[in-house]
Amino acid sequence: MADLEKNLRFLRFLQSERLIDDETVQSLKDRDIDIVSYLIDTKKISEDQLLNVYSKMFKLVNRDGSLINLEKIDKNLLSLFPEDFIIKNKIIPISMSENTITVATYIPYIDENQIKYFTKKQNIIVYYTKPSIIKKLLDSLVKAYNIELTNQEIYIEPQEDYSIDIEKLTERSNENQIVKLADSILYRAVRDGASDIHIEPQEKEVVLRFRIDGMLKKIESYPTTIRDPLISRFKIISNLDISERRKPQDGVIRIRIANRKVQLRVSVLPTVFGEKITMRVQFPEEFSTLKLENLGFEEEEVKKLKEAYTKPYGMILVVGPTGSGKTTTLYSVLQDLNKEEVNILTAEDPVEINIPGLNQVQIDEKVGRTFEAVLRSFLRQDPDIIFIGEIRDSITAEIAIRSSLTGHLVLSTLHVNDAPSTVARLMDMGMESFLIAASLLVVSSQRLVRKLCPYCKIPYQPSSEEKNYYKLSADTIYKASKEGCEQCNHLGYKGRTVISEIMFIDGGLRKAISQGKPTEEIREVAIKSGMKTLFESGITKVNQGITSLEEVLRVTVER
């Protein structure tokens, strides 16, 4: 509560200076957030305006951060403070004398009593400077002393017109325009439903592309002069080293748009024309509402899948290429299984989304935290359910199978094209056919197909030849409008849904697998047992008017 009172005091002072209005005060006064960062990120005040205010509020203001020299900061001085206190209060300890300690920050009304408690000093000198300076110095500080710094949220105001001046973008010194451009890219990606953002340096331009509903689309291009400052902006807010341009880097950006939390997994890759950035767009809070029923599975499939994953042991595999929604499907299963009475352990590379109640482990081979090491440790952690991000090799496969045969439910993914081929892939990894047969409960192969825009989809009547060849039962099916409409951003499609090929392992299939039958024979047995192929699942959605025949043909091979 004390922090909220300090925030309100600060907001009222800004209001008295006519920098913000009462509506802003009321909207922020009860929010336990970094108020200063919010106001600057949303362009309600500038850093210079902030320092002008601080000059009136406090005695000591250091505009350019010249008083802070990281090389002269004593590590023993840092050790006096708890890590989370330095990070939360954005404090840089500068120096210490017999009875005085000097610090720098951009947070108003810091808790001087706590500083006195930690340092045993009675006199506290506080210098106030720009947030960008403190954040940059904190980043350098935590890297120098191996302190783990948690990413802070960036606040972006939703607005349709960012009014970016491209001419000003060519001026390297125009930092505000670069920040505005970066914000606009993130906002537009969220607004347009992009799953990935690509910023690609070319010889004569910088290209911005969004992946929307599985398809890459060019959004805009920029002059090459803004390449480095734009990439640097994204590296700064994802806590990456802006001076490192020779090696790939990975980071995370957390933003909030219209009170919607967004997480972006950032990958920076050096190319011949400069660094390329790819950002995967995720919505952490929306993962908590994931349900199989909402992903596109048929009602009977959901019923059988739930019967399978509520069994106490065995292995469930979701297979398919990258980007086919495998992890989303398994996260929805984990959400359903996530109960107080079960112990769920996950080994992931990377951890896509943090889910309360799960014990999630990030694989890091650099420090020896491999899938093998983590999974062997899992068996000593009394697990009920084990989720393995991906079965990549024979060791992981062996641990997964043996875990599923010793009283654990194991969930994982595998890169194969269809459900029956999973058996051959596991055998290629050196697994015995009888162990595979004994462990498997379900193998689900899936793809994501784009859904037709309900506002502009075009009906047509397939010919009798088409109906016979593609096994269409509907007299009228639909195709995408080439022009699209406002509702679908003129793409003709809006959103995606699952088509699936689910192989439930019954007695006949278990026998065929244990006997080492080839893939085609396993497929025949599975179809006789009621398995729909991916193509048949897609045709069902074509008959229902959910997707187009062209879309199903795009993502499937067999008919």
KOLBA-7034 format. One line per field, with one value per residue (C-alpha): residue number from 1; residue in three letters; x, y, z. Coordinates in steps of 0.1 Angstrom, whole numbers, plus 2048, in hexadecimal, padded with zeros to 3 digits. Example, Ala and Ser with C-alpha at 12.3 -4.5 7.8 and 13.67 -1.06 7.14 Angstrom:
// KOLBA-7034
i: 1;2;
aa: ALA;SER;
c1: 87B;889;
c2: 7D3;7F5;
c3: 84E;847;
This chain:
// KOLBA-7034
i: 1;2;3;4;5;6;7;8;9;10;11;12;13;14;15;16;17;18;19;20;21;22;23;24;25;26;27;28;29;30;31;32;33;34;35;36;37;38;39;40;41;42;43;44;45;46;47;48;49;50;51;52;53;54;55;56;57;58;59;60;61;62;63;64;65;66;67;68;69;70;71;72;73;74;75;76;77;78;79;80;81;82;83;84;85;86;87;88;89;90;91;92;93;94;95;96;97;98;99;100;101;102;103;104;105;106;107;108;109;110;111;112;113;114;115;116;117;118;119;120;121;122;123;124;125;126;127;128;129;130;131;132;133;134;135;136;137;138;139;140;141;142;143;144;145;146;147;148;149;150;151;152;153;154;155;156;157;158;159;160;161;162;163;164;165;166;167;168;169;170;171;172;173;174;175;176;177;178;179;180;181;182;183;184;185;186;187;188;189;190;191;192;193;194;195;196;197;198;199;200;201;202;203;204;205;206;207;208;209;210;211;212;213;214;215;216;217;218;219;220;221;222;223;224;225;226;227;228;229;230;231;232;233;234;235;236;237;238;239;240;241;242;243;244;245;246;247;248;249;250;251;252;253;254;255;256;257;258;259;260;261;262;263;264;265;266;267;268;269;270;271;272;273;274;275;276;277;278;279;280;281;282;283;284;285;286;287;288;289;290;291;292;293;294;295;296;297;298;299;300;301;302;303;304;305;306;307;308;309;310;311;312;313;314;315;316;317;318;319;320;321;322;323;324;325;326;327;328;329;330;331;332;333;334;335;336;337;338;339;340;341;342;343;344;345;346;347;348;349;350;351;352;353;354;355;356;357;358;359;360;361;362;363;364;365;366;367;368;369;370;371;372;373;374;375;376;377;378;379;380;381;382;383;384;385;386;387;388;389;390;391;392;393;394;395;396;397;398;399;400;401;402;403;404;405;406;407;408;409;410;411;412;413;414;415;416;417;418;419;420;421;422;423;424;425;426;427;428;429;430;431;432;433;434;435;436;437;438;439;440;441;442;443;444;445;446;447;448;449;450;451;452;453;454;455;456;457;458;459;460;461;462;463;464;465;466;467;468;469;470;471;472;473;474;475;476;477;478;479;480;481;482;483;484;485;486;487;488;489;490;491;492;493;494;495;496;497;498;499;500;501;502;503;504;505;506;507;508;509;510;511;512;513;514;515;516;517;518;519;520;521;522;523;524;525;526;527;528;529;530;531;532;533;534;535;536;537;538;539;540;541;542;543;544;545;546;547;548;549;550;551;552;553;554;555;556;557;558;559;
aa: MET;ALA;ASP;LEU;GLU;LYS;ASN;LEU;ARG;PHE;LEU;ARG;PHE;LEU;GLN;SER;GLU;ARG;LEU;ILE;ASP;ASP;GLU;THR;VAL;GLN;SER;LEU;LYS;ASP;ARG;ASP;ILE;ASP;ILE;VAL;SER;TYR;LEU;ILE;ASP;THR;LYS;LYS;ILE;SER;GLU;ASP;GLN;LEU;LEU;ASN;VAL;TYR;SER;LYS;MET;PHE;LYS;LEU;VAL;ASN;ARG;ASP;GLY;SER;LEU;ILE;ASN;LEU;GLU;LYS;ILE;ASP;LYS;ASN;LEU;LEU;SER;LEU;PHE;PRO;GLU;ASP;PHE;ILE;ILE;LYS;ASN;LYS;ILE;ILE;PRO;ILE;SER;MET;SER;GLU;ASN;THR;ILE;THR;VAL;ALA;THR;TYR;ILE;PRO;TYR;ILE;ASP;GLU;ASN;GLN;ILE;LYS;TYR;PHE;THR;LYS;LYS;GLN;ASN;ILE;ILE;VAL;TYR;TYR;THR;LYS;PRO;SER;ILE;ILE;LYS;LYS;LEU;LEU;ASP;SER;LEU;VAL;LYS;ALA;TYR;ASN;ILE;GLU;LEU;THR;ASN;GLN;GLU;ILE;TYR;ILE;GLU;PRO;GLN;GLU;ASP;TYR;SER;ILE;ASP;ILE;GLU;LYS;LEU;THR;GLU;ARG;SER;ASN;GLU;ASN;GLN;ILE;VAL;LYS;LEU;ALA;ASP;SER;ILE;LEU;TYR;ARG;ALA;VAL;ARG;ASP;GLY;ALA;SER;ASP;ILE;HIS;ILE;GLU;PRO;GLN;GLU;LYS;GLU;VAL;VAL;LEU;ARG;PHE;ARG;ILE;ASP;GLY;MET;LEU;LYS;LYS;ILE;GLU;SER;TYR;PRO;THR;THR;ILE;ARG;ASP;PRO;LEU;ILE;SER;ARG;PHE;LYS;ILE;ILE;SER;ASN;LEU;ASP;ILE;SER;GLU;ARG;ARG;LYS;PRO;GLN;ASP;GLY;VAL;ILE;ARG;ILE;ARG;ILE;ALA;ASN;ARG;LYS;VAL;GLN;LEU;ARG;VAL;SER;VAL;LEU;PRO;THR;VAL;PHE;GLY;GLU;LYS;ILE;THR;MET;ARG;VAL;GLN;PHE;PRO;GLU;GLU;PHE;SER;THR;LEU;LYS;LEU;GLU;ASN;LEU;GLY;PHE;GLU;GLU;GLU;GLU;VAL;LYS;LYS;LEU;LYS;GLU;ALA;TYR;THR;LYS;PRO;TYR;GLY;MET;ILE;LEU;VAL;VAL;GLY;PRO;THR;GLY;SER;GLY;LYS;THR;THR;THR;LEU;TYR;SER;VAL;LEU;GLN;ASP;LEU;ASN;LYS;GLU;GLU;VAL;ASN;ILE;LEU;THR;ALA;GLU;ASP;PRO;VAL;GLU;ILE;ASN;ILE;PRO;GLY;LEU;ASN;GLN;VAL;GLN;ILE;ASP;GLU;LYS;VAL;GLY;ARG;THR;PHE;GLU;ALA;VAL;LEU;ARG;SER;PHE;LEU;ARG;GLN;ASP;PRO;ASP;ILE;ILE;PHE;ILE;GLY;GLU;ILE;ARG;ASP;SER;ILE;THR;ALA;GLU;ILE;ALA;ILE;ARG;SER;SER;LEU;THR;GLY;HIS;LEU;VAL;LEU;SER;THR;LEU;HIS;VAL;ASN;ASP;ALA;PRO;SER;THR;VAL;ALA;ARG;LEU;MET;ASP;MET;GLY;MET;GLU;SER;PHE;LEU;ILE;ALA;ALA;SER;LEU;LEU;VAL;VAL;SER;SER;GLN;ARG;LEU;VAL;ARG;LYS;LEU;CYS;PRO;TYR;CYS;LYS;ILE;PRO;TYR;GLN;PRO;SER;SER;GLU;GLU;LYS;ASN;TYR;TYR;LYS;LEU;SER;ALA;ASP;THR;ILE;TYR;LYS;ALA;SER;LYS;GLU;GLY;CYS;GLU;GLN;CYS;ASN;HIS;LEU;GLY;TYR;LYS;GLY;ARG;THR;VAL;ILE;SER;GLU;ILE;MET;PHE;ILE;ASP;GLY;GLY;LEU;ARG;LYS;ALA;ILE;SER;GLN;GLY;LYS;PRO;THR;GLU;GLU;ILE;ARG;GLU;VAL;ALA;ILE;LYS;SER;GLY;MET;LYS;THR;LEU;PHE;GLU;SER;GLY;ILE;THR;LYS;VAL;ASN;GLN;GLY;ILE;THR;SER;LEU;GLU;GLU;VAL;LEU;ARG;VAL;THR;VAL;GLU;ARG;
c1: 800;81D;828;805;805;827;81B;7FC;811;828;80A;7FA;81B;81B;7F7;800;81A;800;812;7F6;7D0;7BA;7AE;7D2;7D6;7B6;7BF;7E1;7DD;7D4;7EC;80B;822;841;82E;84C;852;82E;82B;84A;842;81F;82D;81A;83A;85D;87D;887;865;86A;88C;87D;863;87E;892;874;86D;891;8B2;8C9;8C3;8DE;8D1;8EB;8F4;918;91B;917;936;930;955;959;93C;948;93A;939;922;90A;90A;8FA;8D9;8C2;8BF;89A;89D;8B5;8A0;87E;88A;8A1;8BD;8E2;8F9;914;92A;92D;940;942;91D;90F;904;8FD;8E5;8D5;8B1;894;879;86A;867;87E;87E;89C;895;89B;8BC;8C6;8BD;8D1;8F0;8F0;8F6;8E2;8E7;8D8;8E0;8C9;8D0;8B3;8BA;8A9;898;8AA;8CC;8C3;8B5;8D3;8EB;8D7;8D9;8FF;901;8EE;901;922;91A;904;8E4;8C5;8AF;88A;87B;865;845;844;823;816;7F7;7E0;7DC;7D5;7EA;80E;816;83A;850;865;87C;883;88A;8A9;8B7;8CB;8C8;8A2;89C;877;86E;880;86E;84D;854;85D;83C;828;836;82D;80B;802;80E;7F7;7DA;7DD;7E0;804;815;838;849;866;87D;895;8B2;8B7;8D1;8BC;8A0;894;875;85A;845;82A;820;7FA;7E7;806;80E;829;81E;834;827;83F;863;87A;89B;8BA;8C6;8AD;8B8;8D1;8BD;89D;8AF;8C0;89E;890;8B1;8AF;88B;893;8B2;8CB;8EE;8EC;911;911;90A;91E;90B;8E6;8D3;8B2;89D;87A;865;846;82D;80A;7F2;7CF;7D4;7DC;7FD;813;834;84C;867;883;89E;8BA;8CD;8EB;8E8;8FD;8E9;8E6;8D3;8B1;897;87B;862;848;828;818;7FC;805;7E4;7D0;7E3;7D1;7AF;7BB;7A4;7A5;781;78B;7A8;793;793;772;75C;763;788;788;775;78E;7AD;7A0;79B;7BF;7D0;7BD;7CE;7E9;805;80E;81B;808;81A;80F;822;825;83C;847;82A;80F;802;811;81C;7FA;7E8;7FD;7FB;7D5;7D8;7F0;7D7;7BC;7D3;7E1;7D1;7DD;7E1;7F9;81E;824;848;851;872;870;887;87C;861;846;82F;832;814;80C;80B;824;849;859;87D;88F;8A9;8CB;8E6;901;8FF;8F9;8D3;8CB;8AB;8BD;8CA;8A8;893;8A9;8A6;880;87D;88A;870;852;840;81D;81E;83D;83C;85A;85B;868;876;896;8AC;8AE;8B7;899;883;88F;889;866;85C;86A;85A;838;83C;845;825;828;813;82B;822;839;83D;84F;857;847;82D;811;806;80F;832;839;840;85A;86A;86D;87B;895;89F;8A7;887;87A;858;849;853;843;823;821;827;812;7EE;7E8;7FB;7EB;7F8;7EB;7ED;7DF;7C9;7BC;797;783;778;753;74C;75A;75D;74F;738;73B;72D;748;744;73B;75F;76C;753;75D;783;785;768;754;731;725;714;721;744;758;777;78A;784;7A3;79C;792;781;788;780;79C;7B5;7AD;7BC;79D;7A5;7A3;7B1;7BC;7AE;7BC;7B8;7C4;7CC;7C9;7D4;7C5;7D9;7C1;7C8;7CC;7E4;7F8;7FD;808;821;82F;834;848;830;839;829;810;802;800;7ED;7D5;7CE;7C9;7B0;79D;79C;78C;7A9;7A1;7BE;7C9;7B9;798;798;79E;782;76A;772;76E;74B;743;74E;76A;787;78C;796;7B5;7C0;7BD;7D0;7EC;7F3;7ED;7FD;7E8;7C4;
c2: 800;817;815;81F;83D;848;843;858;874;874;874;891;8A4;89E;8A9;8C9;8CF;8CA;8AC;893;897;889;86D;860;864;850;834;82F;837;813;801;7F2;7F8;80B;82C;83F;825;823;849;84A;82A;838;85A;86D;87D;87F;877;89C;8A6;88C;89B;8BE;8B1;8A0;8C1;8D0;8B2;8A9;8BA;8A4;89D;88E;892;87F;864;870;86A;845;832;80C;805;816;805;7EE;7CB;7CA;7E8;7D5;7B7;7CD;7CD;7B1;7AB;7B1;7D2;7E0;7D4;7DF;801;806;811;814;816;82F;833;82F;842;83E;847;850;83C;84C;83C;845;83C;848;83C;858;855;836;826;836;823;802;80F;819;7F7;7E4;7FA;805;829;846;85F;857;86C;865;872;870;86A;85E;83B;831;838;824;807;805;807;7ED;7D6;7DA;7D6;7B6;7A7;7B1;7A1;784;791;785;7A2;79C;7AC;7CA;7D0;7EB;7FE;806;81B;80D;826;822;83F;841;85C;851;869;853;870;874;84F;854;86B;854;86B;86C;853;85C;852;831;829;833;81C;7FF;805;807;7E6;7D4;7E4;7DB;7B7;7B3;7C5;7B0;78F;788;769;774;795;795;7B3;7AA;7BF;7BE;7CF;7EE;7ED;7DF;7C9;7C4;7A4;795;771;771;751;73E;753;76D;78F;7AD;7CB;7E7;7F0;80A;81B;808;825;81C;7F7;7FA;812;7FE;7DD;7ED;7F9;7D6;7C8;7E2;7D9;7B4;7B8;7AD;7BA;7D6;7D5;7B0;7AD;78E;773;769;775;76B;781;789;7A9;7AE;7C8;7D2;7DF;7EB;7D6;7B7;7A7;79D;789;789;76F;781;771;787;777;788;787;795;7B5;7B9;7AA;79B;79A;781;785;76A;77B;76A;772;762;769;759;738;733;730;717;6FA;6DE;6E5;708;6FC;6EB;6C7;6B4;6AC;687;68D;6A3;689;66D;683;68C;667;661;67D;676;653;650;646;643;65A;673;682;69F;69F;6B6;6D0;6F1;709;6EF;6F8;6D9;6ED;6FF;6DE;6CF;6EF;6ED;6C9;6D4;6EF;6D5;6BE;6DA;6D1;6D5;6B0;6AA;6B2;6BE;6C2;6D0;6D1;6EB;6FD;718;71B;72B;737;736;724;727;704;6F4;6EE;6FA;6F5;708;6F3;704;6EE;708;701;6DB;6DE;6C6;6B3;693;6A3;6B3;694;67E;697;698;673;67D;699;683;68D;683;693;69B;6B2;6B1;6CE;6B7;694;69C;67E;65A;662;679;65F;643;658;662;63E;630;64C;644;61F;626;638;65B;66C;67A;695;69F;6A9;69A;6A7;68E;694;67D;668;645;650;657;632;630;650;643;622;636;645;621;61B;5F7;5F2;5E0;5FD;616;601;5FE;623;635;641;65A;669;688;698;6BB;6D9;6FC;708;72B;731;743;766;762;785;781;75C;753;735;71E;6FC;6E2;6CC;6A7;69E;6B4;6A6;682;688;69C;68A;6AA;6A5;6C9;6D7;6F9;700;721;731;750;771;77E;7A2;799;7B3;7CB;7AF;799;7B4;7AB;788;773;75F;767;750;72C;70A;6E7;6CA;6AA;685;674;651;642;623;606;5E0;5DC;5FA;5EF;5CC;5DB;5F2;5D8;5C1;5DC;5E0;5FA;61C;615;5F7;60B;625;60C;5FE;621;62A;60A;614;635;64D;66A;675;69A;69E;68F;6A6;6C4;6BA;6B8;6DD;6E5;6D5;6EA;70A;711;710;70D;6EF;702;707;6E2;6D8;6F1;6E1;6BC;6A3;684;681;
c3: 800;807;7E3;7D7;7EE;7E0;7BD;7C4;7D3;7B4;79C;7AE;7AB;785;783;796;77B;760;751;756;75C;777;761;760;785;78C;774;784;7A8;7B2;79B;7AB;78E;784;77F;771;756;74D;749;733;71E;717;70D;728;734;726;739;738;746;762;76B;76B;784;799;79A;7AC;7C2;7CD;7D2;7BD;799;782;75F;74B;764;765;78A;786;77D;77D;77D;79E;7AF;7CA;7C8;7EE;7ED;7D7;7EE;809;7F6;7EE;7C8;7C7;7DA;7C0;7A3;7B1;7BC;79D;7B4;7AA;7C9;7C0;7DE;803;81E;844;84B;828;80A;7E8;7CF;7AE;7A3;78E;7A7;7BC;7E1;7E5;807;818;838;827;818;83C;848;82E;82F;854;847;855;838;816;7F8;7DA;7B7;79E;779;759;759;739;74A;769;756;73F;75D;770;752;751;776;779;75C;76B;78C;77F;78F;77E;774;76E;74F;756;743;728;726;703;6FE;6E3;6C7;6A2;696;6A2;689;684;66F;658;651;675;678;662;67D;693;6B0;6B0;6CC;6D2;6AE;6B1;6D2;6C1;6A4;6BA;6CE;6AE;6A2;6C2;6C3;69F;6A4;6C1;6B0;690;6A2;697;6A7;69C;693;67B;677;65A;64E;629;613;60B;625;646;642;65C;658;66F;670;671;673;669;64A;647;63A;632;646;63F;636;644;63A;644;659;675;676;693;6A9;6A5;6AD;6CA;6D8;6D8;6E7;703;70D;70C;722;706;701;6E7;6E1;6D7;6B2;6A9;6BC;6BE;6DD;6ED;704;710;70D;723;719;722;708;714;734;71F;729;70C;70D;6EF;6EC;6DA;6C4;6B5;698;686;660;644;644;66A;687;680;69C;69F;6BB;6C5;6D2;6F0;709;72A;73B;71F;723;744;731;717;712;6F9;6EF;6E3;6CD;6B2;6BC;6B6;6D4;6D3;6D0;6EF;702;6F9;6FF;722;729;71F;732;752;754;76F;757;733;717;702;6E4;6CF;6AE;690;680;691;695;694;6B7;6CA;6E9;6EB;6EA;706;71B;719;726;742;74C;750;764;779;79B;7BF;7C4;7A7;7A2;77E;772;750;73D;721;709;70B;726;710;72C;752;760;785;796;77E;786;765;75D;742;72F;72D;71E;725;74A;746;74B;72F;728;734;755;75D;755;76A;786;781;78C;7AE;7B1;7B7;797;78C;76A;755;737;71F;706;6EB;6E7;6D4;6D8;6E4;708;70C;6FB;712;731;725;71E;73E;752;742;74B;770;77B;76B;750;736;71C;700;6DC;6BE;69B;684;668;673;691;683;67A;69F;6A6;68B;698;6BB;6AE;69A;6BC;6C8;6DB;6DC;6CC;6EA;701;6E9;6E8;70D;714;6FA;702;6E6;6C8;6BA;69A;692;67B;67E;661;65D;663;648;651;659;64B;628;620;5FE;5F9;5DC;5D0;5CA;5AB;5AF;5A6;5C2;5DA;5D2;5D1;5F1;603;607;616;616;5F7;5FE;60B;60F;602;60D;5FE;5EC;5F6;61A;62F;64D;666;65A;64F;62B;62E;629;648;66D;689;687;692;697;67F;68F;68A;6AC;6B1;6D0;6D9;6DD;6DE;6B9;6B5;6D4;6C4;6A2;6B3;6C9;6AB;69A;67D;662;662;647;659;679;666;658;67B;689;66E;674;699;68F;68A;673;65D;65D;63B;647;665;64E;637;655;65B;636;637;656;644;65D;645;61F;60A;5FE;622;62B;60B;615;636;62F;617;616;60C;
